[in-house]
Amino acid sequence: MACVLRNPVVQSELELPLDGIVDSQLEQLRQRIEARQVEKSIELFDKLSSTELLHEIGVYHAELLAQNEELQSALVKENDTALANRALFDEAPVAYFLVTVNGDVEDANRLGKELLEKSKSRQVRSLDRIYDVDSYQFGMWLLNWKLEPLSLKYTASGAWHQLSKAKYSNDRILISITDTTELISSRDRYQDALYQLKQERSKLLQSVAIVGHELRTPLSSMKMMMDEQNITSIEPYGRDLSSIAEHLLGVLDDLNSILDPSNERHITVRSEIPYALVERVLSSMRFLFDKHGFRTKLSSDEQGSKHFNIPAQALRQIVTNLVKNAAVHSEGTEIRISLWVDSDRLTHRPVLHIQVADDGVGLSPDELKRVFEAFERGSTVGKGSGLGLHVCKQIAHRLGGSITAKSSPEDGTRMLLSLPISYVGAEDDMDLQQRLRAQLESKHVLLADDDRFQRMLMTKYLEQMGAKVTQVADGAEALSVLSNQAFDLLVSDLNMPKKDGLDVLRELAQQDKRMDSIIVTGGTDPDTLRRLKMLGAIEVLHKPVDANRIAQALLRKQSGGI
């Protein structure tokens, strides 16, 4: 049983539980009826004397007065609570609206009323009318509880509001309004700043790519001429000169790895002896070891002295960075390089492991956690950008391998590189050479490059593979020749006077004369690389480039590898 009263402040019903009070009085009356041995209360009152009857009425009157006081006290408390809640509702720092399922406004707090008053029509009673929103769309949002908060533009001021909803009753919805103008403005400013940053980054990458090209072009020409003259056989420095040139090209590859993480140069695979490759790396760095007072020890198992198909340039770059890092930063006196080959337990493919260990001061646990992060240099006093180990990690991961580090003050630091490789035999090598030669044999190649030495050496390499070569010195001349003569393949430098390689591909595409094209460059930024690929370039190769790499690109295209 309950007593129901209406609260005039909030126009709601107040229920007060009276079951306990009334049940107690009925139980007392029942007990008195039993004591007087009668069946009904009327019979009880008939048997009471006037004095007893007045007493009973007095008791009930006192109880009713007590109950009324309790009810009045509860009602006062309810009113006080309702007034306090209403005050909080009115002064809330967020605008609120109580609306029907049709969006009609029934009540609003102070901020909500101000929004209504600022709208074009002061008589607006439907919430969607004050926003730039379709009524049907707004109605669907009200009815669908799964929909996220709604972001709308407030017509009166152009501000942006976020509308959130909550169920108030079966047919009423409480809408809260949050002004998100500053948030959206901040987001727009962030987007503008991000766009500007991307533009500046693009310009920076283009500038670095140009510098890389200017360095790589003469360096690759020098390396090609050194190989042509077999300079490694000239004592006492021929081999070292070749290794140093190869090392400098590797440094430029470091730069390209930062400019373009998907650099295809790192996945070029050729037959090499791992031990011999690492030995050449150490030989090219002997002046660095002498400067820092380091001894080097190289050891290998029997498998490490056999031929394998390996990503030679990538491996050289990683080993160079690992060894250089130990020499410059470890503060030790000895570097031990160990290499061995075993088989992967799942694929049974050969895996090459190279460990570079020093006897230096080691890394702290915190430095060890961050050692492969970009621009992380730890507490070293040696010079460096902090990119070497980061680049190594990226390349190893791209090749399906891994690189890990362990360190302690007692044992120094050990870096372990693990890379999947593949077996190669004399028959396989011969078959590969035959397939590569078949890609160029009897092909008519147009070679466009503004560097005379590059044209001379590349022509010689291509002709040795059975190709017929026509040379031009720039992009404009290439387009002129292509307008009068058909070719099987275009090999073009990227940066040339008058018209560059990108211009050539663009004009061929506009004339609907796309052809197999390979772009050769000393370095390029990611945006230019994407445009070249979109215009139909089979591959973009970094200098120095020989006929084998061109044939490999054609072979990959033929087998669906690109």
N, C-alpha and C positions, 0 to 999 in steps of 0.2 A: 504494500500500500504506500502511496506517495501523495504529497500535497503539491499541486502544480500552480506556480505563480508566474506572471509575465513581467520581465524586467523592462521598464520603459526606456532605459538608457541605450541598450543594444537591441531592443525589440526582439528579444529571444525568451524562451520559456525556461523557468528555473524549477527544477524538481528537487524536493526535500524528502528524504526517507522518513515516514512516520510509522512504518510497520512495527518497529520495536516498541514504540510508545503505546500504540493502540492495543497490540497483542498483550502487553503487560496489564492494561486496564481490564481487558476482557477476561484474562485469566483470574484476576482478583474477583470480578463479578461472578464467574463460574464457581469459584470456591465458596463465595457467600451463599449462592443458590443451593449448593450441596449441603452447606451447614444448616440451612433453614428447611431442608428436605422438601423443596418445591421443584417443579419442572421448568417454569418459565420465570423470566425476570419480572413480568407484570404481577405474577402471583407473589413474588418476593415483596414488591412495593405495597401490595394490598395488605400484607401481614405486618408491615412496619408501622410503628407508632409515629405520631407527628414529629416527635423529637428525633427518632431514628431516621425518618425520611428527610428532615432538614439537614441532619448530619451527612447523609449520603449525597444530597444535592450540593452541600458545601464542599465536600471532598472533590466531587466532579468539577465544580466550578473552579476550585483552586488548581486542579490539574489542567483544565482547559486554559486558564490564565498562564500557567507555566509553559504549556505548549505554544501558546501565541507569542510569548516573549522569545522562545527559542526560534520560532519562525521569523519574527521580525529581526532578530539579531543576525540570522543567516542571510536574510534578504539584504540587510545593510552591508554585510561583508561582500555579498555578490555584487551589489551596486558599486562598492568601492573598487573591487577588482575590475569590474567592467569599465569604470571610468579610467582607471590606471592603464588598462589595455588599450582603450580608445585613444588616450593621450599618446601612448607609445606608437600606436598605429599612425596617428595624425602627424607626429613629429619624426617619423622614421626618415633616415637620410636617403631612402630610395622611394620612388613613386610607386604606389599600389593602386590597383583597380579591382573592384569586385564586379564581375560581369556574368551575364547569363551565357548559356551555351551558344547563343546567337551573337554574342559579342556586345550586347547592350550594357552600358555602364549603369550599375545600381548604386555604387558607392565608391569613394576614392579618398585617399588621405590628402593632406595639404599639398604636397608636391604633385600628386595626381590631378588635383583640381586646377593647379596652376598650369599644367600642361593643357588641360581642356580649355582654359580661359585664353591661352596664347594661340590656340588654333584659329583658323580663319573664321569659323562659325562658333559663337559662344554657346549655341544650342546643340552642339554635337553630343549625341548620346551613344553612338556606336564607335568603339575604339578604333576600328580599322579606318575610319574616316579621317583621322588625323595623321595617317601614315601613307606613304606611297606604296600601297599594297592592294592587290586584287581581293575583293571581298570573299570570293569563293576560296582562294588560297588561304586567307586568314581563317575562315571557318573550318577548313580541313585541318589546319594546324591546331585549332582549339580542341577539336574532337579526337585527334590522334595523339595519345599520350607517349607514343614511341618517338615522335619527332623531337629533334633537338631545339634549344632556344632559338627564337627567330630574331634576325638582325634586320631592322627597318630604318628608313630615313624619315625623320620627323619633319613634316611639311612646313611647319611654322618657322623653323630656324635652320633647317638643313642639317641638324645634328643627327648623329647615328645612335639608335637605342637598341638594346638587346632585351627582348621580351621573354620572360620565363614564367611558366604556369605551374599552379599547384591546385589540387582538388580541395574545394571549400565545403561543398555538399554535393548531393546527387545532381543538382541542376545549377550550381554556381561554381565559378572558377576564379581563383585569386591570381592576378597578373602582376608581376613585379617588373619595373622598368629600370634598367641600368644604362646610364649615359656612357657609351663606348667611343665617343668622338675622338678623344685624345688617344685612345688605344689604336683606333684605326689610322689616325693621323701619324702616330709613331710607327705603325707598321708600314705605311706608305713611305715615310721618310727612310725607314730601314731598307725598303725595296729600292728606293732611289739610290741610297748610298751603296747598296750591294751591286746595283747595275753599274754605278760609277767605278766601283772597285774592280768589277769584272772587266770593264773597259780598260782601266789602267793596267790590270794584270795582263790582258791581251796585248797591249802595247809593249809591256815589259818583255813578255815571252817572244814577241816578234823581234824586239831589239836583241835579245839574247840569242835567238835563232840566227839572226844575221851575223852576229859576232862569231857564233859557233861555225857558221858556214865559211866565213872569211879565214878562220883558223884551220878548219878541217880541209878545205880545198887544197892549199899548198902542202899541208902536212901529208895528206893522202897521196898527192902527186909524188912527193918525195919518197914515201914508203913504196909506192909502185915502182918508181925508178930504182930504188935500192934492191927491191926483189928482182927486177929485171936484170940488174948487174950482179946479182948473187953476192951482195955485199957481206952476207954472213960468213962467207969463206975467206974474207980478207982479215988477216991478223994485224994487230992484236985487238982492234976495237970494232971490227965489222959486225960481229954478232951483237955486241952491246948497243951499237948505233941502231940496229934494226929493232932490238927489244925496247929501246927508249922511245923510238917512233911509235911502236905499237902501244906502249904505256901511255903516251900522250893522247893517242886516239881513244884509249880506254877512259882517260879523264874526261874527254869530250862526251863519251858515252854516259858517264856519271851525270853530266849536265843534261843530256837528252832524257835520261831517266826521270829527272825532276820535271822537265818541260812536258814530257809525254810518257806516263807510266806504261802505256801499251806499246812502247817502242819495239818494233818487230826485230830489230837487229839482235837482240839478246837471245832469240830463239833459233838463230842460224846454227845448224848442226853440221859438224864435219868429223872425219876420222882423225883422231889424235891420240898420242900417248900421254895420259895424265901426268906421269912423272916428268916427262920432257917439258910439258907446258909449264908446270910449276917451277921447274929448274930455270926456264927462260925468264919467268917473272922475277925470281930471286936475283938472277944475273943482272937484269935491268935496274935493280934497286940497290946494287952493292955500294954505290956512293952514299946513299942514305944510311946504310948500315955503318959505314965507316964514320960518318958524321956523328952518329949517336953511340958509337962504340959497341955495336951489337955483333954477336956471333950467330950464325944460322946453321941449323942441322936439318937436313931433309932425308926422310926415310920412307920406304914404300914396301908393300908386299909384292909378291910376284905378279899378281894381276894388274897392279898399278903401272907396270912397265909394258903392258900390251895395248894394242890399238882398240879403241872404242869409239862409237859415235857419241860425241859429247858437244854441248853448247860451248864451244871453245872460247869465244869472245866474252860471253857472260862469266864463264868460270875464271878466266884471266882477270876480269874486273873485280870479281868477289875476292879472289886470293890476294890481289894487289891491295885492296882496301883493308883486308884483315891483317896482312903482314905490316902494312904501313901504319895502321892504328897501333899495333903492338910496339913498333919501333919508336914512334913519336910520343906515345902516351903512357906506356907501362912503367917507365923508369927502371927497367931491368937491364940485363946484359946479354940475354940469350933468347932466341926464338927457335922453337922446335916445330917443324912442319912434318906431320905424319899423314900418309894417305894409304887407303886400302879399298878393295872392292869386295862386296859380298852380295848376296841375293835377297830380294824382298820376300818375306815369308808368304805373302798372299799372291803376288803376281809372278814371283820367281824371276823378275827382271833384275839385271845388275844395278847396284847402287854404289856410287862413288862417295867415299867419306874422306874429308880433308880436315884435319885438326891443326889449328895454329895455337900454340901454347907459349907463354912467356914466363919469366921468373921475376916479374915486377911486383909492385906493391899490392896489386889486386884491387877489386872494387868493393865498396860497401854494399850491403844488401839493398839499400835504397837505389844506389847507382846501378846495380845489376838489373833491377826491375825496369829502369828507364833507358838502358844502354842502346836499344834499337830505335828509340824515338828520334824524330827529326830534330836537328839542332841541339841534341843533348850532348854535352861535352864533359859532364861530371866535374870533378875537382882537378882535372889535369892542367898542367902548366904549359903543355905543348900547344902549338898553333893548329887550327883546323876549324872547319865549318860545322862539324857535328852531323854531316849528312852521310858520311861514308858507310857506317854500319846500317843506317836506315835504308840506303840504296841496296846494300847487300841483302837485307831481309826481303825487300820488295822483289828483287830479281829471283832469289831462291824460291819464294812462294809462287811466282809466276811460272817457274819451270817445274812445279810440282814437288819441290824439295823443301828443306827446312834448314834453319841455322839457329843454334842455341849457344848459350854462354854459361860458364861456371867460373867462379872466382873465389879466392880466399887469400888472406895476407901471407899464408905459408906457401901456397902453391902458385900464386900469380893467377893469370886469367887464361882460360881455354875456350876457344871458339870452335864449334864443330859444325861443318857444312856437310849436308847429305843431299845428293842429287841423283835422280834416276837417269841412267844412261842405257845404251843398247850395244849389243855385240856387233862386230863387223868382221867380215872375212874377206879374203882376196877376191873370191867370186862375187860377193855382194858389192865390193868396191868397184869392180870392173863393170858389173851390171849397172850400177848407179851412173858411172861415167858415160856409159853408152846411152842411157836414157837422157842424161843431161845434154849430150852432144846432139841427140835427135831433136831436141827442142829448138836448136839454132841452125842446124845443118840446112843449107840451101835457102835459109830465110833472108829476105832483104830488109835490113835494119837501117832506119834513119837515126843517126846519132847527132844530138844537138847539145853543144857545150861550148862556152866561151873560153875555156881553158885549153890552150893548144896541147899541153902535155897530156891532159886527161883524154882528149880526143885521140891523140896519137897512140897511147897505150891501150885504151879501150878498143880502138879499131883493131889493133894487133891481136888482142885476146879474143875478140869476137870472130875474126877471120880464122884463128887457130881452131875454133869450134865449127868451122865450115860455113859461117855466115858471110853474106855480101853486105858491105857497109858503105853508106853515103854520109859524109860529114857536113854539118853546117855549124856556124859560129854563134847563132842567136835564134830566138823564137820567131822573129819576123821572117828570117830566111827559111826556117823550118816550115812555116805555113805556106810560103811561096812554093817551095818544092813539093809539098803535099798536095797543092792545088793542081799540079801537073803530072804527078807520078804516084803510083800505088806502092805501099810498103806493107810488110807483114808485121813490123814492130817498130814502135817509137821509143827510143831511150833518150830522155831529155834531162838536162840539168834544171834545177828549179829556179835559181837566181841567175838571170842572164840579162844583158842590155836589150833595149828596144821592147821586146816582149819576153816574159819569163815563161817557165813551164806551165804555170797556172793559166796564163793567157792563152797559150797554145791549146790546152785541153778545153778551155771555155769556148774558144772560137770553133774548134772541131765539133763540139757538142751543138753549138748554135747552127752549124751547117749540116747537122745530122751526119757527120763523118767520123763517128767514134771509132777508135781502133785500139788494139792492144798497146798499152803504154806503160812504161816504167819510168818513174821520176827518181832522179839521183840528186842528193843534196848533202850539204855539210851539216845541216840541222834545220828543223822546221818546228813551228809552234803547233799545238793541237788543232786550232781552228783551221789553219791552212791545210793540215793533214786531212781533216774531215772533208774539206772542199775538194781536195784532189781525189779522194776516194769516191765522192759523189759524182765527180765528172768522169769517172771510169778508169782511174789509174789502177792497174793490177796490183802494184806494190810501190811503196816509197822506200828507197834504200839509202842508207847513210854511207858516205864515202869512207874508205876506198871501196870500190865495187869492181869485181872481176866478172868474167863471162860466166863462171860457174854460178854465182849468186843470181844473175839474170836468168840463167837456165832453170835454176831451182824455183824462182818465182813463176816462170811459165809452167813448170811441172806441177806446182801446187794448184795453179788455176785449172790445169787439165784434169787433175784428180779431184777437183771440187774442194780444195783446201781453203779457198778464199771466196 
